[in-house]
Amino acid sequence: MAGQEYGRIYSWGNDPKRKGDYELASPSEMVDLPQTLMEPLLMRYATLNGFKCRRDTEFVSFKQDEGGVNTTLLDSISNTRFRVRSKYLFGADGARSKIVKQAEIPLIRRPGQGFAVNVLIHADMSHLMEHRKGNLHWILQPNLETPEWGWIGCMRMVKPWHEWMCIIFPDPTAPREVRSDEEYKKRIQEMIGDDSVDVKILGVSTWAINETAAEYYSKGNVFCLGDAVHRHPPNHGLGSNTCIQDAHNLAWKINYVEKGFAGRDLLDSYSMERQPVGLNVVIQANASLRNHKNIWEVLGNLEPTVEARMKANGEISADSPEGRDRRGRLSNALRAIDREEHGLGIEMNQRYVSSAVYHANEGAASSFTRDKLEHYHPTTYPGARLPHAWLSTHTPSKYISTIDLAGKGKFTLLTGIGGQHWKLAAEQLSSELGVPIKAYSIGYGQDYKDVYLDWEAIREVEDSGCVLVRPDYFVAWRCRIWKEDALSKLEVVLKSVLSLH
């Protein structure tokens, strides 16, 4: 932390060349919120909204029958077992999921990349951050005889600039073991490189660097989600995000089935839509971690001895063919990492294919014109997420996003000038089927004004056409232009999407 800096890259939209991409993609700003700070917020919200939450409770086993699921739990304080009868069981029990194992859901396993140790520390490094701020730092020390259990470090800011997560990566051949706090403290002190910094260890945990995904996410009335079904390193920062998306996808479907708005077959679309997304995140996160090894190699960290490591490291500043080659490889490796830190595409380009999306008469989706990992391609093609565009009322008012019109447990229909019949059709069908549908018209003199004409550019339908959006902000269907049979067509679409046979 106090040593020489070899490379620096922007992250998550802070690159001046990419800021516009992020602002056009979403009305929300990026938030760097560690799990230790996010979970208390979620727990508080859940308990204040009627959910019964238990701590110190362990899942033991489950048995399901035609009517539901019997789950046995263990209260670890009183050492008492008890059973819960429920219609569904949601297995969000992490990377060591007992529920996935007991449900006998097969896993796609690729060779892992060893394990790592998270050490949460208090260490005031504000003076080191004053002139070179950064929220994530890779620490390589080819000049030291580092222990095999503490080979490379990654210092991750939790609270600026006094609380950090030090992720320690052992040598790939090292056994999985936990060292003493004193050993960790000494190694972290070496990584910081400034003896004036006092290090206090707050917690230690180990984790495997997995490349594992479930082949499917549900069996009967047991639905698995989160790290239980996609296990990967934190590269791209998509762990919690992907877990929350799983829950969002599943929640509205369960809700609709239970309220009688949808048929039971709607629940089959959960795994069909989310499994490919989870598998892709697993593959990309591991590929990005492997990219970091190119930097370790260029800086000499993979050489077997200190002498060899420092000889390789010294070439970085050498005026020689070897030096120019090594500097070129370092630049290329850093650019590869930039793709990871600005992977807006992998965050936003999900395109669902299932019975809960209506593709009839659509034809093939448009191809990606730019790198689909780096760049978001907004589209209203069914199965894609609803694109963001700023809207406003016609009198001075706060801007609102197209995304903010959608969600909240309802379907949303967006139309324009000449599409007033869609609004009447949506109201009629909502009454007949009981399905909550809100309809809005966008354009001059309509419910909302297209502030920057962005919606006109990305809606991919005519003024009188419509875009039908599911409760999870994904496009269910679109129609390019109003036609006389639109009411019957909208009814066919809704019944198909909701498995109302």
N, C-alpha and C positions, 0 to 999 in steps of 0.2 A: 504493500500500500504506500510505503514511503520510498519505494525504489523507482527504477527507470520504467517509463511507459513506452511500449513498443507500438501500440495501435489503439485507436479509439473509433467507435462508430456510434451513430445516432440510433435511437430505438423508438418504436411505437409512434411514428408520426412526427417525431421531433426534427427529422431531417428536413431542412427548408425545401428540398426538392420533392418531398412526399407529403408535406402538411396538407396540401390541397386535396390529395387523394383521401386522406382520413376525414377531413371536414365534409367532403361530398358524400362519403359513405354512410355517415351516421350523425344524428343530432347530438349524440353523447360524446363526451371527451373520454380518453383512456384513463383508467384509474388503476394505480398500482397498489392493490390492497391485499396484504398477506393473509393467509388462511386464519392465523391466530387472531387477527382483528376482525375478519369478516364473520366468522362463525358466531361470536357473541351477538352480533347485530341480527343475524338470521334467527338465532334462538329466541332473542327478545321479541322479535316480530311474530314468530310462530306462537309463542305462549300468550301474547297479547291478543291474538286472533283465534283463540279457542283450541289450539292444538295441545295435547298432553305430551310433554317431552320428559324423558327419563334419562338420568345419568347413571353410571355404575351399573348398567344392565347389559348382559351379554346374550347374544343369540346362541341357542343350543341346537335346535332342530325344528323341522316343520314336516307336516303331512297334509297333503291336499286331497280333497274329494270333489264330487260334482258341485257341492254347495259352497265351497270356500276352502280356507286354509286354517289348520290348527298349528300355532307356533309356540314352542316351548322356550321360555326365557329364564335367565338366571339373574337374580338380584345379588350382586357380588358383595354387598355390605352385610346382608342378613344370611347370605348363602342359601337363599330360598328359590326353588324353581316354581314357576307358574305358567299357565297357558293363556294364550290370547286367541280367540276365534275371530276371524276376519274374512271378508269376501276375497280380498287380494293380499298378497305379500309383495312388498317392494324391497328388493335386495340391493341396497346402496351401502354395502358393508365393506367397501374398500378392496385394495389389491390382494388381500388374503381371504377373499370372500368365501365364507362357509356356505352361503346360500347358493352361489353358482356351483360349488362343488357338490352339494347335496342334490341340487336339481339336475346334476349330470349334464350340464351344458358344456359342450366341447370347446376347448380353447385353441386358437391358432398361436402357437409358440414359435418364436424365432430365437436364436441364441442371444442371451442377454449380454450386457456390457459391464458385468461385475456388480458392485454395490457401492454405496456412498454413505457418508455419515453427516447428518445435520447437527451442527453445534450452534445453538442459540446463545449469543453473547451480548454482554453490555461492554462497550468499548467506545469511548468518546474520541472519534477521529475527525472532528469538525475542522481542526487545523490542517489536516491532510486533504480535506475536500474543498478547502477555500478556493483554490485555484484550478482544481481539476475534478469537478463534481462528476459523479457517476453512481448509478444505483446497482451495478453489477460489475465485479472485477475478477478476472482470472489471474491467479497468482502462480507463476512458474519460477522455479529457483534451480536452474541447471548448475549453479555454482555450489550447491550444498549436497552433502550426502544425506538425502532425505530418507526417513524410515519408509518401509514398504507400505505401512498403513496410513501414511500421510504424504503421499507423493505430490499431488496437485491440489490447490485450493481454489474455491470460488467464493468471494465475499459478496454477499447479497444484502443490500440495505433494507432494514425493516422500518426503523424510525430514524430520520436524519438528525444527527449523524452519530447517534450513540447506541443504537441497537442494530445488530447485524446477525444474519444467518451465515455462518461459515460452513460451506459444503466441502468436506474433505473427501477426495477421491484417492483410494489406495491404488497401489500398483495392480494392474489387471490380474496378476497371478496371486495376489495376497489372499489369505483366508478371511472369511467374514468374522470379525470379532470387534468387540468394544474395548477401547483402552480406558485408562483412568482419566479422571478430569485433569489431573496435573499434567499428564502427557499431552492431552489435547491443548491445554492452555499454553504449554511451552511451544508446541508446533504452531499454534495460531499467532503467538507472539513473534515467532520467526517470520511468518507470512506478512505480518504488519510491518516489521522492520523498524519499529520505533519503540525503544524501551520505555519511553515516557508514557505510553498508552497502557492504562491499567485494564486488564481483561478479566471479566467475571463471567463464568459459565452459568447460563440459566437453564439449559436443558440439552440432552443428547438423544438422538434417535438414528437408527440405521434404516436404509431402504435399498431394495434391489432395483437396478436399472433394467427394467423389463422391456421386452418388445412382444407384448401379448394382447390378443383381442379375442373376445368370445365370437363363436361362429354365428350365434343368434342370441337374442336378449331375453326371450321369454319362453316359458313352458307352462301351459295351462293358465292358472291364475297367479303364477309367480312371474314377476317382471323385475329384471335386474338392470341396474343403471349405474352411471358414474365409474369410478376406478375399478369397480367389480368387473366391468366388461371391457374396459380399455386401460391398459397399464403401460406407462411410458415415462421417459424422463421429462423434466419441466421445460425443455426447449420449446420455443414459440409461445410459452406461457398460456397454454390452452387446457390445462388440467381442470380447474374449477369451471371455466367457461363451457367446456364440453359436457361436464357433469350437469350443469344447470340447464343446458339445452336439452339433454336427455329428459330431465324432469319436466321441462316446459312442453315438450312434444307429447309426453305420456299423460300429463295431468289433464289437459283439456279433453282428451279422448276418453279417459276414465270418467270424467265429469259428465260428458255427453251421453255415454252409455248408461250411467247410473240414473240420469234424469229422463231417459227414454228418448233423447233427441237422436240417438244413433244406434245402429245394430252392433252386436257383439263383435262382428268381423272387423270393425274399425280398429280394434286393439291389435289385430295382426299387422297393421301398417307400422306400428311403433318400431319393431325390430327391422323391418324392411327399409325404413327411412334412416334410422340412426346407426345401424351396424356399419354400413359403408363409411359413414362420417368418422366413427370411432376408429375404424381400421386405418383410415387415411391419416388421422392424427398420430396414431401409434407409429406408422411407417415414417412419416415426415419428421417427427420429433427425434427418433433414433438416427435418422440420416443426418439431421442437423448436428446432433452430438458428435457423430463421427467426423463431421467437417472440422470440429475443433481440434481433432488430432493432427490435422494438417499444420495448424499453427504450432502445436507442441513439437512437431517434427522439425519445422523450419527454425524454431528457436533453440533447438538442440536438446530438448528435454527427453527425447526417446533414445539418446545415445547411452551406452552401458556404464560409462565412467564419467566422473567430474571432468577429467582432462579432455575427453572426447566431446563432452557437452559444451564446455567453454570454447573449444576450438571451433565447433559448429556455430555457436552463438556469436563468436567474434567476427565471423564472416559477414554478418549483417551490416557492419560498418566498414567493410574492406573495399578498397578501390581495386577490384579484381573481377575477372569473369565469374568466379565463384560467388563473390559478394553480390554482383548484379543479379545473378540467377536466384540467390536466396532472397534478396529483397523483392524480386518479381513474384516469387512463390508466396511470400508473406502478404503482398498486396492482393494477390488472387484469393488467398485464404480468407483475408478480412472481408473481401467483397462477398464471398460465399456466406459469411456470418451475417452480413448486412441483409441478405435475403431472409434469414431467420428472424431478425429483429424487425423487419418490415414485411412480414408475411401476411399482408392484409387479405390476400386471396384465400389462403387456407382458413382464415377466420370467417370469411363472408360468402364464399362461393358454393355453399352447399346447394345441391339440386336433388330434391327427393323424387323417387319413382316408386309409387305404390298405388293402392286402390283409393287412398285418401287424396289423390291428385287426379284431376281430369285432363287427360292429354289428347282425347279424341279430336281429330281434324286439325291438330296443331302442327304436325310435321316435326322434323328434327329440331332440337334446340340449336341456336346459333353457336358457332364455335368461338372459343376464346381467342381474342385478337392480341392479347398480351400474356405474359407469363401468369398462369392461373394460380401459382403459389404466392407471388408477390402482389398481384393487382386484382382488385375487386372488379367484377363485370356486372354492373347493375342490369337487371332484366325483370320483366314481369312474366317471363315464361313460367307456366305452371310447375310448381315444385321448387322455385327459387324464392329467396326471401324478398319481401316487399321492399323496393328501393326507397331511400330517403329523399324527400324534396321539401323545401320550405314552403309553407302555405300561410295565408293570413286572411282575416276578414277584410272587408272593403273599407272599413273605417279603421283609424289607427288602433292597432292592437298588437299583442305579443305574437310573434311567429309561432307556428305549430308545425310539427313534422307530419308527413303522411303516415309515418309509423305510429305516431301518437293517436291517430284516428282509429287505429286497429287494436286488436287484442282485447283485454279485459273480459274474456270469456265469451266473446261473440264473434260471428262472421261479419266482415265489413265489405261493402260493395262500393267501389269508387268509379264514378262516371263523369261526364262533362256536358257541355251544351248539346242539346238534342237527345240526351239520355235520361230525361226526366221519367220516362216510362219504366226504366230500371228500378227507380226508387219505389214506384207504385208496386211493381212486381215483387220486390224484396219485402215490402211491407205485407203484401198479401200472403206470400209464402211463409213468412215468419209466423203469421197468425195461424195458417193452416197446419204447419208442421211443428209449431212450438219452438222452432230453432231461432235463437236471438240473432237478428241481422240488422245492422245499421248501414244506411246508405248515404253517401255524400256526393255532391256534385262539385267539381273543381273547374274553374274558368271564370271569364268575365261575367259579372252579374250572378254568379252561382254561390253556393254555400261558402266556398273558400276560393281565394285568388292564388294562382300559381305565381309566387312572388318573382322568381328569377327565370321562369319558363323551364325549369329543370324537369318538372313532371311531364310537360309536353314532350320533352326530348327523350324521356326514358320509359314512358307508359306503354309504347308499342301497340296502342289501339287508337282508333279514331275518337273524335270528340264524343260521339254518341255511343261508343263502345263501353265496355266495363271491365274492371279487374276485381275478382272475388278473392278475398283474403281470409285465411283461416285464423282461429284465435291465437295461434302461435306465430303470427306475422308472416307465414309462408303463403304464396299464391296458390289457390286451389284450382282456379280456372280463369280464363279471360275470353272475351268476345270482342272482335275487332270493331263491330258496328251493330247498331240496333236493327233488329229485324222483327217482323210481325209475330214470329213464333218464339220470341225471346222468353216469354213467360214460361212456356212449356219446356224450353231448353234449360232455363235456370232450375226448374223443378227436377229435371232429369239429372242435372249436374249435382245438385245438393243431395239427392237420394243416393247417387253413386258414391260421392265422397264420404257420406255418412253411413254407407252400407245399409241403407233402408230398402230392403228388397220387397 
